[in-house]
Amino acid sequence: MFGLSIVILAGIVGIGFCLLAVRALWQWQGWWRWALAAPLLLMAGVVLNIVVAVWLDPTAHNLWPIEVLAWLTWSAS
């Protein structure tokens, strides 16, 4: 049950981060928009890396929810 709660938490935090970032991209102007694009691109790269690695080897990234939460924390700070 604890493992499922980590997956749900990672999904909620990830979706929330993306929604807030897209909203900010829509509203902000100037260099702030570009400053926000960097963490979004970083998270897109991390998620793409996880998806490709799991597609090639299903046993890779068994702890992907924790990895996503760690990268979200790092990219949001």
Contacts in CASP RR format, 6 or more apart in sequence:
PFRMAT RR
TARGET T0000
AUTHOR 0000-0000-0000
METHOD contacts of the structure
MODEL  1
MFGLSIVILAGIVGIGFCLLAVRALWQWQGWWRWALAAPLLLMAGVVLNI
VVAVWLDPTAHNLWPIEVLAWLTWSAS
3 65 0 8 1.000
6 65 0 8 1.000
6 66 0 8 1.000
7 65 0 8 1.000
9 65 0 8 1.000
9 69 0 8 1.000
10 64 0 8 1.000
10 65 0 8 1.000
10 66 0 8 1.000
10 68 0 8 1.000
10 69 0 8 1.000
11 65 0 8 1.000
11 68 0 8 1.000
13 68 0 8 1.000
13 69 0 8 1.000
13 72 0 8 1.000
14 43 0 8 1.000
14 68 0 8 1.000
14 72 0 8 1.000
17 43 0 8 1.000
17 72 0 8 1.000
17 76 0 8 1.000
18 40 0 8 1.000
18 43 0 8 1.000
21 36 0 8 1.000
21 39 0 8 1.000
21 40 0 8 1.000
24 32 0 8 1.000
24 36 0 8 1.000
25 33 0 8 1.000
25 36 0 8 1.000
25 37 0 8 1.000
25 40 0 8 1.000
28 36 0 8 1.000
39 75 0 8 1.000
39 76 0 8 1.000
42 71 0 8 1.000
42 75 0 8 1.000
43 71 0 8 1.000
43 72 0 8 1.000
43 75 0 8 1.000
46 67 0 8 1.000
46 68 0 8 1.000
46 71 0 8 1.000
47 68 0 8 1.000
50 61 0 8 1.000
50 64 0 8 1.000
50 67 0 8 1.000
50 68 0 8 1.000
53 60 0 8 1.000
53 61 0 8 1.000
54 60 0 8 1.000
54 61 0 8 1.000
54 64 0 8 1.000
61 67 0 8 1.000
END
